[in-house]
Amino acid sequence: MIYKLHKNGSFNIHTIKTDRFKSLKMEIVFRNNLNKDNVAKRTLLFELLTENSLNYKTKRDLILKEEELYNAYVYSVTSKLGSMVLSSMCIDFLNPKFTEDNYLEEAIKLPFELIFKPNAKEGEFDPDTLNVIKKRMEAEIKTSFENAKTYALERALKNMDEESLTSVNIMGTLNDLEAITPTNLYEEYNNILNHDYVDVFIIGDFDEDKVIDLINKYATFKTIKNHELNLFIDNKTRSKVKERTEKKDNYQTQLVYIYNTTNLTPYERKYSMQIFNMILGGGSLETKLYQNLRDKNSLCYNVQSIYNKYDNILIIFTSIDKDNISKAKKLIESSVKEMHKNISEEELSRAISSCISSINLSLDDEGRIIDNYLFNYMAELDPIDTRLEEYKKVSLKDLKGLSSKIKLNSIYILEGENHGED
């Protein structure tokens, strides 16, 4: 696998040459500082850009073009990374060596055509298309309300700090959607084209010079950006834990703990804390949380911890019977305390192996390989070979020192009426 960065003034091209796959993937990645006031607009915009365009007036027209390109697939993804927002226009397509001569150009051209020739005129996006995407996003938001775990995690982050960027949902709210118009969406479109950093990643078996020439031909970005992008969020700690209980019928009770991670060194943030989390609750069925809550006390079907490196928080969540709230809280807190002085070599070895296996598995997926290089480029992620070696060096001493660097911030309880395991 050969990676090269080609700096290009207004945007960068990243080529990843490998004969490991029979297809190619290209991602056009837009990134900027997260603005919670327009994040819903941004998410909707990229969904809309893959619905139709000036030359493909309907979704069916676009699908027919994808079928013509041997079932190429164009889609968008918007996500939050710490205090940044990333939106990608992606296309998966067949290796051009199996097709006619103009196939590669047609495939590379398509996503840029959707970006630069949207279904809009006179400073407004097509109202009918906008309404279709609005209804789709509205249904997704309402569905998330019906999922107890998703709802509880979102409410827990709001409870921690409603003003923090960590609590922002990229889908926005129903009120945010309602406020989007054909005109203000077009304004956001221009704002993104003029102010977002842009990187084009392409992976597969291809002629590098030809691919770069084609991307330069159709990627007509003009503005050079030099403003600072922030990444990490320093969420405020609390001298007193903030606890909140909300009641909602027809839900199983959800319990969410949020801890701040404080004063971590870069090495701890990238390696030690990842292993710490795997042992606590982010790994196999042998984590401390799983053993204490599930195996020994049968309080839940599953319990998990998530380390959000860029938000500097550690989240623990589980679904329980509401009669077991007090017991579950004690067991979660005792499991965290165990991490200070009761970690075995076996647990450490198992966690390291899991992290290494995850990295190796990522090499079987084009999207994850692009993510590895993207995060290496802009998000404090070391190259794969370095990560494989550094994980092996994490020691018990490294982990025990982390217990003094996590501090309980808040507890959120969504108390439901349903009983039994989720």
N, C-alpha and C positions, 0 to 999 in steps of 0.2 A: 504494500500500500504506500503510495507516494503522494504526499500532501505538499501543495505550494500555495502561497499567498501572492496574489497579483494586485498591487495597489494601483488604484485607477482614478484618483482625484475625488470625484463625487461619489464613488462607491468602490467596493473591493470585490474581487473574484477569488474564490477559494476552490481549487481543483483537488480532488481526491481520486487518484487513479488506482483502480483495482480490477482484476478479472474475476473477482469472487462471485459476482452477481450477473444474471442474464438481463437485467434491466438497468436503467439509469434513473437517478433521482436528482432533481434540481430544486433548491429552496431559495427563494428571494426573501431575505430576512430584514424587516424594518424594526428598528429599536429606538426607544427614547425614554426619557424620564416619565414615570407614571403620573398622569393627571386624573385624579378620581372623578373630576367633573365631566370628563369626556370619554372615559374608558368604555362605556356602553356604546357610544357612538362609533368608536374605533372598532370594537368587536363586530358590530353590525356592518360596518363598511366593508370589512374584508370578507364577510359572508356574502354580501351583496355583489362584490366584484367577481365572485365565482358563480354567480347565478346566471348572468347574461352579460352582453356588452353591446357596443355600437354595431359590431358586425355579426354578433350572434344574439338576435333580439329576444330569444326565449331560451329557457333551460334546455328544452328539447334540441334546439339548434346547436347548443354547446355540446350536449351529449353525443349528437351525431358526428360532430367534429372529433370528439374523443374516440369514438368508434372507428372513424376513418384513420385515426393515428394508432390503430391496433390496440384499442381499448386503453389509451393513455388516460390518466386520471388527474384532474386538477382540483385542488382543495386548499382551504386556508386554515390556519391555526393561530389563535391569539392567546397568549399566556402572560402571567405576571411572574417576574423574577426579582425578588427583593423590591427595590424601589424603581425598577425598570419594567416596561411593557414591551413585549416582542410580538410581532405579527408576521407570519410567514405565508407567502403564496408558493404552493408546492405543485410539482408535476412529477408523476411516476410514468416512465415510458420505456418501450422496448429498446434493447441495444440496437443502434442504427446499422450495425454490420449485417443484421438479418433482414434489412428492408431496402427500399429504393433510395436513390441518391439524395433526394430532397427531404427525406423523412426527418433527419436530425434538425434541420433548419425549421421545419414546420412545428416540431415539438418544442423547441426552445422559444420560438416566436410566440406561441399561444399564451403563456401566462403573462408575458410582457404586454401583449395586445389587450388582455383583460384589464391590466393595470392602467395603461396609457390611453385606452379607447373605451372608457366605461359607457354604460347606457345612460347618458346624461346630455342635456343641451341647455344652453343659456343659463349656466350656473346652477342647474338643478338636476338631481337624479330622478330617474323615472319613478313617479309616485306609486304605480302599481307594483313594481318590483320591491320598492321600499316596504310597502304594506305586507307583502309575502314574507319578507325576512323578519319584520316586526312580529308577525303572528307566530312565526317559528321560534323566535327567541322568547316571546311571551310564554309559549307552551313549555319551553325548557325551564324557565324561571319558576313557573307554577309546579312543574314536576319536582323540582328541587325542594319545594316546600313540603312535598309529600314523603320525601325520604328522610327518615328520622336522623340518621347519621349525618347526612349532608347539612340538614337544617341546623342540627346542634353544633356542628363545627363552625358554621358561619356565625351563629349567635354567640358562640364562645369567643370568637375573635373580636366581635363587636363589644362584648362584655369586657374584654381585656383593655381595649382602647378604641373607641369608635372613630377617633381622629387619625389613628395610625394607618399608613398605607397597607399594612399587613391585613387589615380587615376589609380591604376593597375587594369586591367581587367583580371580575372582568365582564360579567353579563350585565352588571348594573341592576337597577330596580325597574319595576313596572312604570313608575313615574318617569324614570330616565328615558325609557323607550318611547313613551308618549310624547316627550318633548322633542324627539328627533323629527326634523322636517327635511324635505328634499333639498332645501337651500342650505340649512346649517350643516347637513351631512356633506354637501359638496365643499363647503368651507373647510371642514375637517379633512377631507380628501386632499385639498390643496396644501393644507398645513402639514400633513404627513409627507407629501412628496417634497416639500421645501425644507423640512426641518428634521426628518428622521435620518439616522445613520442607516445605510443600506449595505448589506453583504450578500453576495450571490454564491451559494455553495452548489457544487455539482459533483456527484460521485458515480463511478462506473468505469467501464472500459471504453475509452474514447480517444480521438485525436485531440490533444490538448490545444494546439494552435488553432484548429478549426473551431473548437468549442468557444475559446476566448474571443475569436473574431465575431462569431455569431451573437454572443452575449453583448459585446460592445455595439453591435449593429442595432440591437433592439432595446437595450437598457439605456434609455435616453434621459437618465438622471443628470441634472445640471448643477445643482447647488452643492458646494463644498461645506460640510458641517464641521464646526470645531468647538461647539459648546461642551461642557462637562456632563458626563453621564454618571449618575450616582447608582450604586448597586446595593450596598448593605443598609438595612434599617436598624437603628438602635432604639428598640422599643423600651419605654420607660419601665424601670423596676418599681416595686411597691414596698413600703415599709410594713404594710398590713395587707394580707391576701384579700383580694376582692372576690366574694362568693355571691353567686346569683342563682336562684331557682325560678324556672318558669314551668307552667303546667300546660299540657296539651293533650287532649283526648286522642285515643286510638294510636298512640305511639308507645313503644317500649321506652322505658327510662334510659336516657343517655347521660353519661358522666364524662366531662372533659376537664383535664388539668392542663394548664399552660405554664411553662417555666421559661424565664429569661435565661439565656446563656450569656455570661458576662466576662469581659476581659480575656477572651480566648486569643491565644497566639495563632498566627496563620497555620502552623502545623496542627495545632489542636482542632482548629475549625475544619481543616481539610481531611484529617485522618483520625486522630484520637477520638473526637466526638462522634464520628461515624461509627466507629467500633463500639463505643460506649452505648450508643443508641441500639445497635444490633443486639447487644447482650441484654439490654433493659427490656426492649419490646418490639424492635424493628426487624427481627430476624425470624428464625424458625419457631417451631412449637416448643422449643426448650428455653425460651426467654424467661427472665425472672417474673415479669408480669403474667405471662401465660401460665407458668407453673403455679404461682401463688393464687391467682384469681380463678383460673379454669381447672387445672389438674387437682390441686389440693382442696379447693373450696367450692367448685362447681357453681360459681356465681355468674358465669357468662359463657357464651359460645366462643367469643374472640375478644382479645384486648390487644391494643397496638400502640406503639409510640412512633412519632415522626419527628425527625430533626430537620427544621427549616433553616439551613445554614445562612441564607441571605437575609432572613428576618430575625436571626439570632434568638430563636425560640425552639423549645422542645414541647411537643404536644402528646398527651396520653389520652386515649379515649376508649370507651367500652359501652356496651349495651347490657343492662342488668334489670332485674326485678326491682321495683321501687322500694320494696321492703328491705333490700340489701344495700341501700345507698351508704349507710354509715360503715358497714363492714368493708365494702369495696374501697371506700376512701382510705381506711386504715391500711388495707393491703397494698394499695398503690403507693402510699407514702412510705411504708416499710420496705417495699421493693426498691424505691429510689435510694433509701438509706443503705440498703445492702450493697449498692454500687460503690460505696465508700471503702468497705473493708472485706467484702465477701464475694470476690470475683475469682473464679478458678482458672487455671491454665487451660483446662478443657474448654471453658466458655470462651476464653480469648481466642483459642485456636479455631474454634467453630465459627466465630464471628469473622475472623480474618479470611477464612476459607469462603464464607458466604460473599464477602465483598469482592474477593478475587474472582469467584465464579460469575458474579453479576457483570464485572468488567469484561470477562471473556465472552459471555453470552451477547454482550452489546456488539461484538464484532460480527455477529450473524445478521445484523439488521442495518440497512442503509441509513435509515433515519437516526438511529442511535449513534452511528459512526459520525454523521454530520453534527449531531449534538455534542459529541466528545470534542470535535475540533472547534465548534462554535464557542463552547464554554471555556475551552483552553485559550481561545483568542480573546474573550472579553469578560470572563467570569471566574477567574482564579481557580481554574481546574488544570492540574498538571497533565502532561502527556500520559498516555496509557501505560507505557513502559515504566515511567517514574512512579505512577500510582501503584502498580503491581508490586514494585519493590518497597515502597514506603509503607504500605499496609503491613507487610511482613515484619517491619521494625517496631510496630506499636507494642508497648509492654504493659504489664499490670501496673507499674508505677505511673505510667502516663495516664491510665484510666482513673486511678484513685485520686489523682490531683484534680480531676474534673468535678468531683462532687461539690467542692467549695465554689465552683464557678457556675452552678445552676441554682436559680432562686425562684421559688414558687411565686407566680404573679397572680393567677386567678383560677377559680374553680367555677365551672358552669354545669348546672344540672337541668336537663329537660325532663321533667317528671311526667310520665305518661300513665295511662290507666291499664295498658296491656301488661300481662304477666308472661313469664316464660322466656326462654333464650331466643335471641335474635340470630 
